[in-house]
Amino acid sequence: VQLQASGGGLVQPGGSLRLSCAASGFTFSRYGMGWFRQAPGKEREFVGNIAWSDGRTYYEDSVKGRFTISRDNAKNTVYLQMNNLKPEDTAVYYCAASYERTVVRDYNYDYWGQGTQVTVSS
């Protein structure tokens, strides 16, 4: 089982990044996928998720209207499009998978990726 997150980097405030998370070793289409982030000195927090069954999405309030999660089951990949980035979005971003569930709490996720660093700074 592997979740490989990529696409992080350094971006100026107001800029955009698209993170990808490629899955392997499990039946991706049967897993709800979540994105989390952890800033230095802070606890890991939920960013958003996408349902395994119908593709519906749910977002934490601070990213609503700026971030969009999508998935391509044919490519076993979930995406996090981040627009209008702010310095407070700086964190390591993680993708996670939960079998036949679409959940918020991190302890409900079965598999985790290694994280990708996003830094928003001028």
Buried (B, 14 or more C-beta within 10 A) or exposed (E): EEBBBBBBEEBEEEBEBEBBBBBEEBEBEBBBBBBBBBBEEEEBEBBBBBBBEEEEBBBBEEBEEBBBBBBEBEEBBBBBBBBEBBEEBBBBBBBBBBBEBBBBEBEBBEBBBEBBEBBBEE
